[in-house]
Amino acid sequence: RRYRAELDQHPEAWQPILSDAAPDAIVNAAGLLQDGVRDRVADVQLHAMRALYRAAEARGIAQFIQISATRANPRATTPFMRSKGEADAALAQSALEWTVLRPGLVLSPRAYGGTAAVRALAALPCMMPVAFGESPVQTVAADDVAEAVVLLLERKVPGQQIYDLVEDEPHTMRELQAAFRSWIGLSPAPTIDVPAWLVRGVSVGADGL
C-alpha cells in the first residue's frame, strides 16, 4: 500500500527516466494481466501511470499515446479492465495531448499473452480443445496497432480521442482457434468443448504454481 501511494504521489520518480530519454512523445504499452504474489495490476496500469502523466505535464511533453483494451472501463469487474479504464479516464482529464488506442486480441507471428494459450490449444495433435467456444472475439494485427501509433505521432489522425482497434466483425473462439490451426499448417481436427468449471480450476492451479 505504501509503495502504491508513493507511485501515485511522487511523479518525480519518473523524472530521471524522462530526463535521460528527452522524449517528444510517450507511448505507454505497460500492462499486467493479473495480480500475483508480488505484482499488483493497479500499481502498473493505474497508480504508476497517474504519476507518469503528471511527470510528463511537468516536462511539457507534447503527446501521450495510451495503448489500452477494448473493454476497459472504470466499472469493469476484472482488475485488468478496471485499472485500464481508470487510467484512461485520468489521462483524458490531464493537460496532455492524449490519445487512447483500445486494441482487441492482438495477433502477431510471435506468441505472447492471451494468444499464446490460444495457439497452444490449436496446435495439439489429433484434437483441438476449445474453451468458451461461442464467445465473440475481435482481433487486430500487431502491425496495425503500430501503424496507428505512427499515424498519431505524425499527426495524420486527430488526437484527444479514444479509438477502438478491432476488425469489423467478431469471430467465435472456436473459429479463431481453427484459423490458428490452419495458419500453423495443421489439418483440421475434431474439437472437444472444455467446460468452464474445468478451465477455471486449471487457471486457479496454474496461478498458484
C-alpha positions as CSV (number, residue, x, y, z in Angstrom):
1,R,0.0,0.0,0.0
2,R,2.8,2.4,0.8
3,Y,4.6,1.6,-2.4
4,R,1.3,2.3,-4.4
5,A,0.8,5.6,-2.6
6,E,4.4,6.7,-3.4
7,L,3.9,6.0,-7.0
8,D,0.6,7.9,-7.0
9,Q,2.0,10.9,-5.1
10,H,5.6,11.3,-6.4
11,P,5.8,11.8,-10.2
12,E,9.4,12.9,-9.7
13,A,10.3,9.2,-9.6
14,W,9.8,9.3,-13.4
15,Q,12.0,12.4,-13.9
16,P,15.4,10.6,-14.3
17,I,13.9,8.4,-17.0
18,L,12.3,11.3,-18.8
19,S,15.4,13.4,-18.5
20,D,17.7,10.7,-20.0
21,A,15.2,9.9,-22.9
22,A,14.1,13.5,-23.5
23,P,11.1,12.3,-25.4
24,D,8.9,14.4,-27.7
25,A,6.1,11.9,-27.1
26,I,5.3,8.9,-24.8
27,V,3.7,5.7,-26.0
28,N,2.5,3.7,-23.0
29,A,2.1,0.0,-23.6
30,A,2.7,-1.1,-20.0
31,G,0.4,-3.9,-18.8
32,L,-0.1,-6.8,-16.4
33,L,-2.7,-9.5,-16.9
34,Q,-3.5,-10.2,-13.3
35,D,-2.4,-9.7,-9.7
36,G,0.3,-12.0,-8.4
37,V,2.2,-12.7,-5.2
38,R,4.5,-9.7,-5.7
39,D,2.7,-7.8,-8.5
40,R,-0.5,-5.7,-8.5
41,V,-2.3,-4.8,-11.7
42,A,-3.4,-1.4,-10.3
43,D,0.2,-0.4,-9.4
44,V,1.4,-1.0,-13.0
45,Q,-1.6,0.2,-15.0
46,L,-3.1,3.0,-12.9
47,H,-1.0,4.4,-10.0
48,A,2.3,4.5,-11.8
49,M,0.5,5.9,-14.9
50,R,-1.0,8.8,-12.9
51,A,2.4,9.7,-11.7
52,L,3.8,9.5,-15.2
53,Y,1.0,11.8,-16.5
54,R,2.0,14.4,-14.0
55,A,5.7,14.0,-14.8
56,A,5.0,14.4,-18.5
57,E,2.9,17.5,-17.8
58,A,5.8,19.0,-15.8
59,R,8.2,18.5,-18.6
60,G,5.9,19.8,-21.3
61,I,5.9,16.6,-23.3
62,A,3.8,17.1,-26.4
63,Q,2.0,13.8,-26.9
64,F,0.9,10.8,-24.8
65,I,-0.5,7.8,-26.6
66,Q,-2.0,5.1,-24.3
67,I,-2.5,1.5,-25.5
68,S,-5.5,0.2,-23.5
69,A,-8.0,-2.5,-24.2
70,T,-11.4,-2.7,-25.9
71,R,-13.4,-3.4,-22.7
72,A,-11.5,-1.1,-20.4
73,N,-14.0,0.6,-18.1
74,P,-13.7,2.1,-14.6
75,R,-16.6,-0.1,-13.5
76,A,-15.3,-3.3,-15.0
77,T,-15.3,-6.5,-12.9
78,T,-11.7,-7.5,-13.5
79,P,-8.7,-5.6,-12.1
80,F,-7.1,-5.5,-15.5
81,M,-10.0,-3.8,-17.3
82,R,-10.9,-1.7,-14.3
83,S,-7.4,-0.2,-13.9
84,K,-7.1,0.3,-17.6
85,G,-10.4,2.2,-17.7
86,E,-9.5,4.3,-14.7
87,A,-6.1,5.2,-16.2
88,D,-7.7,6.1,-19.5
89,A,-10.2,8.4,-17.6
90,A,-7.3,10.0,-15.7
91,L,-5.3,10.6,-18.9
92,A,-8.3,12.3,-20.6
93,Q,-8.6,14.7,-17.7
94,S,-4.9,15.6,-17.8
95,A,-3.4,18.6,-19.6
96,L,-1.6,16.3,-22.1
97,E,-2.2,15.9,-25.8
98,W,-3.6,12.5,-25.2
99,T,-5.0,9.6,-27.4
100,V,-6.2,6.2,-26.2
101,L,-5.9,3.2,-28.5
102,R,-8.1,0.2,-27.5
103,P,-7.0,-2.9,-29.5
104,G,-8.8,-6.2,-29.4
105,L,-6.9,-9.5,-29.2
106,V,-3.5,-8.6,-30.7
107,L,-2.2,-11.2,-33.2
108,S,1.4,-11.4,-34.4
109,P,3.9,-14.0,-35.7
110,R,5.2,-14.3,-32.1
111,A,3.1,-15.9,-29.4
112,Y,2.6,-13.8,-26.3
113,G,-0.1,-13.0,-23.7
114,G,-3.5,-14.5,-24.3
115,T,-2.7,-15.5,-27.9
116,A,0.0,-18.0,-26.6
117,A,-2.7,-20.1,-24.9
118,V,-5.0,-20.0,-28.0
119,R,-2.1,-21.0,-30.2
120,A,-1.0,-23.9,-27.9
121,L,-4.5,-25.4,-27.9
122,A,-4.8,-25.0,-31.6
123,A,-1.5,-26.9,-32.1
124,L,-2.4,-30.0,-30.2
125,P,-2.3,-33.2,-32.4
126,C,-5.4,-35.2,-33.2
127,M,-7.8,-33.0,-31.4
128,M,-8.4,-29.3,-30.5
129,P,-9.8,-28.5,-27.0
130,V,-12.0,-25.3,-27.1
131,A,-13.0,-23.3,-24.1
132,F,-15.7,-20.7,-24.3
133,G,-16.1,-21.7,-27.9
134,E,-19.0,-19.4,-28.8
135,S,-17.6,-16.3,-27.1
136,P,-17.1,-13.5,-29.6
137,V,-13.6,-12.3,-30.2
138,Q,-12.4,-9.3,-32.3
139,T,-8.8,-9.3,-33.3
140,V,-6.2,-6.8,-34.6
141,A,-2.8,-7.3,-36.1
142,A,0.2,-6.0,-34.1
143,D,1.4,-4.3,-37.3
144,D,-1.9,-2.4,-37.4
145,V,-1.5,-1.2,-33.8
146,A,2.0,0.0,-34.6
147,E,0.7,1.8,-37.7
148,A,-1.9,3.6,-35.7
149,V,0.7,4.8,-33.3
150,V,2.8,6.1,-36.1
151,L,-0.1,7.9,-37.7
152,L,-0.8,9.6,-34.4
153,L,2.8,10.6,-33.9
154,E,2.9,12.1,-37.4
155,R,-0.4,13.9,-36.5
156,K,-2.2,12.4,-39.5
157,V,-5.0,11.3,-37.2
158,P,-6.7,13.6,-34.7
159,G,-5.8,13.2,-31.1
160,Q,-7.8,13.8,-27.9
161,Q,-10.0,10.8,-28.7
162,I,-10.4,7.1,-27.9
163,Y,-10.1,4.7,-30.9
164,D,-11.1,1.0,-30.9
165,L,-8.7,-1.0,-33.0
166,V,-10.6,-4.1,-34.0
167,E,-11.9,-5.9,-37.0
168,D,-15.4,-5.1,-38.2
169,E,-17.0,-8.4,-37.5
170,P,-16.2,-10.7,-34.5
171,H,-15.4,-14.4,-34.7
172,T,-16.1,-17.1,-32.2
173,M,-13.3,-18.5,-30.2
174,R,-13.9,-21.8,-32.0
175,E,-13.4,-20.1,-35.4
176,L,-10.3,-18.3,-34.1
177,Q,-8.6,-21.5,-32.9
178,A,-9.5,-23.2,-36.2
179,A,-7.9,-20.3,-38.1
180,F,-4.8,-20.5,-35.9
181,R,-4.5,-24.3,-36.6
182,S,-4.7,-23.7,-40.4
183,W,-2.2,-20.9,-40.2
184,I,0.4,-23.0,-38.5
185,G,0.0,-25.7,-41.2
186,L,-2.1,-28.3,-39.4
187,S,-5.1,-30.1,-40.9
188,P,-8.5,-29.7,-39.2
189,A,-9.1,-31.8,-36.1
190,P,-12.1,-32.8,-34.1
191,T,-12.9,-30.2,-31.4
192,I,-13.6,-31.0,-27.8
193,D,-15.5,-28.5,-25.7
194,V,-13.9,-27.9,-22.3
195,P,-16.4,-27.0,-19.6
196,A,-16.0,-23.6,-17.9
197,W,-15.6,-25.1,-14.5
198,L,-12.6,-27.1,-15.6
199,V,-11.0,-24.1,-17.2
200,R,-11.4,-22.0,-14.1
201,G,-10.0,-24.9,-11.9
202,V,-6.9,-25.2,-14.1
203,S,-6.4,-21.5,-14.1
204,V,-6.5,-21.3,-10.3
205,G,-4.0,-24.2,-10.1
206,A,-1.7,-22.5,-12.6
207,D,-1.9,-19.2,-10.8
208,G,-1.0,-20.9,-7.6
209,L,2.1,-22.5,-9.2
